[in-house]
Amino acid sequence: MLNFKIKKHFFLNCLSLVQGASEKKGSMPIISNLLIENAGSRTVKISATDLEISIIAYCKAEILSEGKITVNSKKLYSIIKEFPESKEKDAYISFIENENGVVTVSYKKTVFKLTTVPASDYPTIIDFKSEDNFNINLKTLKTLIGKVIFSTALNEDTKRNLTGVYFILTEDGGEDRLRLVATDGHRLSLAQSEIIYSGKKTGGIYDLLKKGVIIPKKILAEVLKLDKDGLIKILINLNNVIFELEKEQDAEEEEGDLLNKNTKLISRLIEGKFPDYETVLPKDGYKTSVINTKKFFNSIKIVSLLAEEKSYSIELSFSDDNLLVKTVNANVGEASDELEIAYKGEPISIKLNSRYIMDFISNISEENLNVRFNTIYTPLVIEPNPEQSAGESQAAVKFIGVFMPMRY
């Protein structure tokens, strides 16, 4: 029977990390539980799965007796979170399982008794090890994910291949670049960054990435929550992906305590072929306007207050050094705003979804952006103005948004 003592901040950090993979309401009640077990004499292993994604985390603890059990994820997290903070060295949370399968969680004079489900009933979590992997800076990966994930299709949509983000390894001038692409069929976001590919460049994961894989947005949303610095390891096979974050060594831990105790975020890959996104990327002949990023966002935001709730449509009318942002709602009224921009060319008006535009612009840190267009029927393209780089690290990330115009 499992019995251990643990500091609150260790326990809470682990429980917080795995919450995103525990199903709150599902057809299988047990997947709303966490699988908790000892991993050696100084570590507790906590696993969660909703059958789509899984997260495994390890936390430092004093193991008094070995075992494994499952406990409701949400309830345990809420309990540990509400326990008061303490600077006392001997202030430990006690976790004790009895012979009837009831777990007593106590801290000082506060006691909770929780029912459990046998660990043998818990689903098997997919895990694999491979020397065929590569590392990427976590901050860079999170930047790339954050710039595209909002363009994925909703899970309710029938096109499952659009509900994830397309990862593909490209090459330019002999330099490797990791490119992420997401689309819901109405908009597309692309972000790429130069990386130092550390893995083998023959077969295995390298060939998979050169061809491209689709990773579910749910696991990528969990990657975005990781609050760490340094490198993250990516392992991919034909069916699954693992993001593995190396555990930081505590001053009291020995080297052997760290073996195979890295945080892992695991998911199945999405089957199917990703659309040929390169066909909608801008070609030669596009007209370009330069607009202040903040002013453009604020203008669309205020005008869209009167936009229709289903289409969120606005009209962008470009003329010499001027942009008119307008919306007309037959049931409510109309709104407009004008901006000074850098543009010379034929006047043109394009109708677009304001929410899509704001989602994209909110991820641009540069002072100015480029808006490129050709006709009222061809995609409108937005990208940061390269002459207004917000810094070397941001400049290294290529970022493009493509938006299909709406019909008049």
C-alpha positions in Angstrom: 0.0 0.0 0.0 1.3 3.4 -1.0 2.5 5.7 1.8 4.6 8.8 1.4 5.4 12.2 2.8 5.8 15.2 0.5 6.3 19.0 0.5 3.3 21.0 -0.7 5.2 22.8 -3.5 6.6 19.6 -5.0 3.2 17.9 -4.9 1.2 20.9 -6.2 3.6 21.5 -9.1 3.2 17.9 -10.3 -0.5 17.9 -9.8 -0.8 21.2 -11.7 1.3 19.8 -14.6 -0.9 16.7 -15.2 -4.4 18.4 -14.8 -4.7 19.0 -18.6 -4.6 15.3 -19.4 -7.2 14.2 -16.8 -10.7 13.9 -18.2 -13.1 15.8 -16.0 -16.3 14.2 -17.5 -15.9 11.2 -19.6 -17.5 7.8 -20.5 -14.8 6.1 -18.4 -14.9 7.4 -14.8 -11.4 6.2 -14.1 -9.7 8.6 -16.5 -10.8 11.4 -14.2 -8.4 9.9 -11.8 -4.6 10.1 -11.5 -2.3 7.1 -11.3 0.0 7.7 -8.3 2.9 5.3 -7.6 6.4 5.3 -6.1 9.4 5.4 -8.5 12.2 4.3 -6.2 12.5 5.4 -2.6 12.6 9.2 -3.2 10.2 9.9 -6.0 6.4 9.8 -6.6 5.3 9.2 -10.2 2.0 10.8 -11.2 0.3 9.9 -14.5 -2.8 11.2 -16.2 -4.6 10.4 -19.5 -7.8 11.2 -21.3 -7.0 8.5 -23.9 -5.9 11.2 -26.4 -3.0 12.7 -24.5 -1.1 11.6 -21.5 1.3 13.4 -19.0 3.8 11.8 -16.7 5.4 13.8 -13.9 7.8 13.0 -11.1 8.1 14.7 -7.7 10.4 14.4 -4.8 8.9 12.6 -1.8 9.8 10.3 1.1 8.5 6.9 0.3 7.4 5.0 3.4 5.9 2.0 1.7 5.6 1.1 -2.0 2.4 0.8 -4.0 0.2 2.4 -6.7 -3.4 3.7 -6.6 -5.7 6.0 -8.5 -7.3 9.1 -7.0 -9.7 11.7 -8.4 -7.5 14.3 -10.1 -9.6 17.5 -9.6 -10.4 16.8 -5.9 -6.8 16.0 -5.0 -5.5 19.1 -6.8 -8.1 21.3 -5.1 -7.2 19.9 -1.7 -3.4 20.3 -2.0 -3.9 23.8 -3.4 -5.9 24.9 -0.4 -3.5 23.6 2.2 -1.8 26.6 3.8 1.8 27.5 3.0 4.4 26.8 5.7 8.1 27.6 6.1 8.5 24.9 8.7 11.1 22.3 7.6 9.0 19.4 8.9 5.7 20.6 7.3 4.9 17.6 5.1 1.7 16.4 3.5 1.0 12.8 4.4 -0.5 10.4 1.8 -1.5 7.0 3.3 -3.5 4.2 1.7 -5.2 1.7 3.9 -6.2 -1.9 3.4 -9.7 -0.9 2.2 -8.4 1.3 -0.6 -9.1 4.6 1.1 -6.4 7.3 1.0 -5.9 9.7 3.9 -4.4 13.0 2.8 -3.5 15.1 5.8 -1.6 18.3 6.6 -1.1 19.3 10.2 -4.6 19.0 11.7 -6.5 18.9 8.4 -7.5 15.5 7.2 -9.3 14.2 4.0 -10.3 10.6 3.3 -10.6 9.8 -0.4 -12.0 6.8 -2.1 -9.9 5.2 -4.8 -10.0 2.9 -7.8 -7.5 0.0 -8.2 -4.5 0.9 -10.3 -5.0 -2.3 -12.3 -8.1 -0.7 -13.9 -6.2 2.3 -15.2 -5.6 2.5 -18.9 -2.1 1.7 -20.2 -0.2 4.9 -21.1 1.8 4.8 -24.3 5.5 5.4 -23.7 8.6 4.7 -25.7 12.3 5.4 -25.6 14.5 6.1 -28.6 17.9 7.5 -29.2 16.4 8.8 -32.5 15.3 12.3 -31.2 16.1 15.9 -31.3 16.3 18.8 -28.9 14.9 22.3 -29.3 14.9 25.3 -27.1 11.6 25.3 -25.2 11.1 29.0 -25.5 11.5 28.8 -29.3 9.1 26.0 -29.5 6.5 27.8 -27.4 6.9 30.9 -29.5 6.2 28.9 -32.7 3.2 27.1 -31.2 1.7 30.3 -29.8 1.9 31.9 -33.2 -0.2 29.3 -35.0 -2.3 27.2 -32.6 -5.3 29.6 -32.7 -5.8 28.9 -36.5 -6.5 25.2 -35.9 -10.1 23.9 -36.6 -12.4 23.2 -33.7 -12.5 19.6 -32.6 -16.2 19.4 -33.6 -15.2 19.9 -37.2 -15.3 16.8 -39.4 -11.8 17.5 -40.9 -9.7 16.0 -38.2 -6.5 16.7 -40.1 -7.2 20.4 -39.5 -7.5 20.1 -35.7 -3.7 19.9 -35.2 -0.6 21.7 -36.1 1.6 20.6 -39.0 5.3 20.2 -38.1 7.7 20.0 -41.0 11.5 20.3 -41.2 12.6 22.5 -44.1 16.0 23.6 -45.3 17.2 27.0 -46.6 20.7 27.7 -47.6 21.9 24.6 -45.8 20.3 25.7 -42.5 17.5 23.6 -40.9 14.2 25.3 -40.1 11.3 24.0 -38.1 8.1 25.1 -39.7 4.6 25.0 -38.0 1.4 25.5 -40.0 -2.2 25.5 -38.9 -5.4 26.2 -40.8 -9.1 25.8 -40.4 -9.8 26.3 -44.1 -10.7 30.0 -43.7 -7.3 31.2 -42.3 -3.8 29.9 -42.1 -0.9 30.7 -39.8 2.7 29.8 -40.5 5.7 30.2 -38.2 9.2 28.9 -38.6 12.5 29.3 -36.9 16.1 28.3 -37.7 17.1 25.4 -35.4 20.2 23.3 -34.9 18.9 19.8 -35.7 20.7 17.6 -33.2 19.3 14.2 -34.3 20.3 11.7 -36.9 19.8 13.0 -40.4 18.9 9.6 -41.9 15.7 7.6 -41.5 13.5 7.6 -38.5 12.3 10.9 -37.0 14.3 12.9 -39.6 12.4 11.4 -42.5 9.1 11.8 -40.7 9.7 15.5 -40.0 10.9 16.1 -43.6 7.6 14.6 -44.8 5.6 16.4 -42.0 3.5 15.2 -39.1 0.2 16.6 -37.6 0.3 17.0 -33.8 -3.0 17.5 -31.9 -3.4 21.0 -30.5 -4.4 19.6 -27.1 -0.9 18.4 -26.3 0.6 21.5 -27.8 -1.6 23.6 -25.4 0.0 21.7 -22.5 3.5 22.4 -23.9 2.6 26.1 -23.8 1.9 25.8 -20.1 5.5 24.5 -19.3 7.2 27.2 -17.3 10.8 26.1 -17.7 13.9 27.3 -19.5 16.3 25.2 -21.6 15.9 22.4 -24.1 12.9 20.0 -24.6 13.4 16.6 -26.3 11.0 15.5 -29.1 10.5 11.9 -29.9 8.3 10.8 -32.8 7.4 7.5 -34.3 4.8 6.6 -36.9 1.9 6.9 -34.5 3.0 9.0 -31.4 4.9 12.0 -30.2 6.6 12.6 -26.9 7.8 15.9 -25.5 10.3 15.2 -22.8 11.4 17.8 -20.3 14.5 16.9 -18.4 14.1 17.0 -14.6 16.1 19.6 -12.8 18.4 18.1 -10.2 17.7 19.1 -6.6 20.6 19.7 -4.3 19.6 16.7 -2.1 19.2 14.3 -5.0 21.8 12.0 -6.3 22.6 11.5 -9.9 20.9 8.1 -10.0 17.7 9.6 -8.7 17.2 11.4 -12.0 17.4 8.4 -14.4 14.2 8.1 -16.5 12.3 10.6 -14.4 11.8 13.3 -16.9 8.4 15.0 -17.4 6.7 13.5 -20.5 3.8 14.8 -22.6 2.5 12.1 -24.9 0.0 12.1 -27.7 -1.0 10.2 -30.7 -0.3 11.8 -34.1 -3.3 12.8 -36.2 -3.7 10.6 -39.3 -4.3 12.0 -42.7 -2.7 14.4 -45.1 -2.3 18.1 -44.3 -3.6 20.4 -47.1 -1.1 21.8 -49.6 -0.7 25.1 -47.8 2.0 26.5 -50.1 -0.6 27.1 -52.8 -2.2 29.9 -50.8 1.0 31.6 -49.7 1.6 35.0 -51.4 3.0 35.1 -54.9 4.6 37.9 -56.9 2.3 40.8 -57.8 0.8 41.4 -54.4 0.2 45.1 -53.4 1.7 46.0 -50.0 0.6 48.4 -47.3 2.5 49.2 -44.1 0.4 49.8 -40.9 1.1 50.4 -37.3 0.4 47.2 -35.5 -1.2 48.6 -32.3 -3.4 51.1 -34.2 -4.6 48.5 -36.7 -5.5 46.1 -33.9 -7.4 48.8 -31.9 -9.2 50.0 -34.9 -10.5 46.6 -35.8 -11.3 45.9 -32.2 -13.5 49.0 -31.7 -15.3 48.8 -35.1 -16.0 45.1 -34.7 -18.1 45.9 -31.6 -21.0 46.3 -34.1 -20.0 43.4 -36.4 -22.5 40.5 -36.9 -22.1 37.9 -34.1 -21.9 35.0 -36.5 -19.6 36.3 -39.2 -17.7 39.1 -37.3 -17.3 40.7 -40.7 -15.5 44.0 -41.3 -14.5 45.7 -44.5 -11.0 47.0 -45.1 -10.9 49.7 -47.8 -7.4 50.7 -49.0 -6.7 53.9 -50.8 -3.6 56.2 -51.1 -2.1 56.4 -47.6 -5.5 55.6 -46.0 -7.3 52.7 -44.6 -11.1 52.7 -43.8 -12.2 50.0 -41.4 -16.0 49.6 -41.5 -18.8 47.3 -40.5 -22.5 47.3 -41.2 -25.0 45.4 -39.1 -28.6 45.6 -40.4 -29.9 44.9 -36.9 -27.7 47.2 -34.9 -26.1 49.9 -37.0 -22.7 50.6 -38.5 -19.2 51.7 -37.4 -16.1 53.0 -39.1 -12.6 54.2 -38.3 -9.8 55.6 -40.5 -6.0 55.1 -40.2 -3.1 56.7 -42.0 -1.0 54.0 -43.6 1.8 53.6 -46.1 0.1 52.6 -49.4 0.2 53.6 -53.0 -2.0 51.9 -55.5 -5.5 51.2 -56.8 -8.3 51.5 -54.2 -9.6 48.1 -53.1 -12.1 46.9 -50.5 -11.9 43.5 -48.9 -14.4 41.9 -46.4 -12.8 39.7 -43.7 -13.5 38.0 -40.3 -12.4 40.5 -37.6 -11.8 37.8 -35.0 -9.3 36.0 -37.3 -7.4 39.2 -37.9 -7.2 40.1 -34.3 -6.1 36.6 -33.2 -3.1 36.9 -35.6 -2.2 40.6 -34.9 -2.2 40.0 -31.2 0.9 37.8 -31.7 2.9 40.4 -33.5 5.4 42.2 -31.3 6.9 44.4 -34.1 5.8 48.0 -34.3 4.6 47.8 -37.9 3.1 45.1 -40.0 2.7 44.5 -43.8 -0.7 43.8 -45.3 -0.5 42.3 -48.7 -3.4 41.7 -51.2 -4.1 41.3 -54.9 -7.9 41.1 -55.6 -11.1 40.9 -53.6 -11.1 37.2 -54.3 -7.6 36.2 -53.4 -6.2 35.7 -49.9 -5.1 38.7 -47.8 -1.7 38.2 -46.2 -0.4 39.8 -42.9 3.2 39.6 -41.7 5.5 41.5 -39.4 7.4 44.3 -41.1 11.0 43.0 -41.3 12.4 46.5 -41.0 10.8 46.9 -37.6 12.2 43.9 -35.9 11.5 43.7 -32.1 14.8 42.0 -31.5 17.2 39.4 -32.9 15.3 36.5 -31.3 12.0 37.6 -32.7 13.5 38.4 -36.1 14.6 34.8 -36.4 11.0 33.7 -36.4 9.2 33.9 -39.7 5.5 34.6 -39.2 2.7 34.8 -41.8 -1.1 34.9 -41.7 -3.3 34.2 -44.7 -7.0 35.0 -44.7 -9.6 34.1 -47.1 -11.9 37.1 -48.0 -15.6 36.8 -47.3 -18.3 37.1 -50.0 -20.2 40.3 -50.4 
